[in-house]
Amino acid sequence: MSWFDKLFGGATPAGPGNRVNGQRARELVGLGAQLLDVRTPMEFRGGHVQGATNIPVDELGRRLDELDQARPVVVYCRSGARSHRASGLLQHAGFAQVWDLGPISAW
């Protein structure tokens, strides 16, 4: 078991849609997980969670190199649909620990 597994709970999420509540998302980010906002740049400019990286879901496939594949990722959007889609894309690309917060309001 890697130190990331020990730190982030051991089990790797099973598939897209691995929902996490706001409290757990904040804990994960506090422990070093990346926070990914997959909304549009305009939505991001209108307000976002401090420290989040903005990569719109439609650009995610070609911008994966902006994320650290060795670190867990917490994903959010406006309603939860795009974060669910992004979670699946990340896992398909080899990201082992992906957590879907769903809507930004859950933070």
Stockholm file with secondary structure:
# STOCKHOLM 1.0

chainA/1-107         MSWFDKLFGGATPAGPGNRVNGQRARELVGLGAQLLDVRTPMEFRGGHVQGATNIPVDELGRRLDELDQARPVVVYCRSGARSHRASGLLQHAGFAQVWDLGPISAW
#=GR chainA/1-107 SS CCHHHHHTTSSCCCSTTCBCCHHHHHHHHHTTCEEEECSCHHHHHTCCCTTCEECCGGGGGGCGGGSCTTSCEEEEESSSHHHHHHHHHHHHTTCSCEEEEEEGGGC
#=GC SS_cons         CCHHHHHTTSSCCCSTTCBCCHHHHHHHHHTTCEEEECSCHHHHHTCCCTTCEECCGGGGGGCGGGSCTTSCEEEEESSSHHHHHHHHHHHHTTCSCEEEEEEGGGC
//
